[in-house]
Amino acid sequence: METDAANLNAYVRKTLMEVIPCAVFVVDCDRRVVFWNRSAEDITGYLAAEMMGVSCSSLQTRLNRQVSSDLQA
């Protein structure tokens, strides 16, 4: 029974993170992306599939490059 409740709780949290109108990403203890929601895709232009496993330092470099490019446009 606890497993069913835990699975439902995890499903609800993941669903909420997908529909929230804010960019949400989660990193693991190794500082690698393990979750990237649809709003993060929309805001950054990076798909969740391409962000999985990306390190925080690489993520910061990518986003800084994007902001610089957007400012120059």
N, C-alpha and C positions, 0 to 999 in steps of 0.2 A: 504494500500500500504506500509506504514512504517513497519508493522508487517512482510510482505513478505521480505522486504529488511533486516530487523533485523534477520529473520530466515536464510536467505541466508548468511548473514555475519557470523552468529554463525556457520553455517555449514562449510563455507570455513575455518574459524579459526580452528575448530575442525579437519577437514580433514588435514590441514597443520600440525597441531601438531601431528597427527598420522603418517605422512609420513616423517617428519623431521628425519634425521639420528642421533638425539641426544636424550638422555633421558629427557623427560619433564613430570613434575608432578605439579599439582596445589592443593593448600590447601585453605580451606575456612577460615573465620574469627575465627573459633574455632580451627584452626590449624589441621584440619583433611583432609586427602587426598580425593579429589573429582574428580581428573582426573589423569590417569597414562597411558602414551602412550606405543606403541609397543616396541620402543627402550628401554624404561625403563624396560620393561619385559625382553627383550633380555640381557640387561646389568646386571640386578640384579637377574634374575631368578624368580622374583615374578610376578604373573599374576595380571592384573588390577583388576579383580574381588576380589582377596584376599586383595588388598591394599585399596579398597574403605572404607573410614571411619577410617582408621588407623591414630592415632595421630602422630604428628611430632616426639615426643620423642620416641615413639615406633618404628617409621621408622628409626630413628637414631640408636637405639639399634640394630635393625635387620641388618642394613647395616654395622655397626661396627663389629658385630659378623661374617658376611660374609667375610669382608675384612681380619679379623684376621684368619679365617679358610683358606682363599685363600693363605695367606702369610705363613702359616704353612705347606701347601701342597707341 
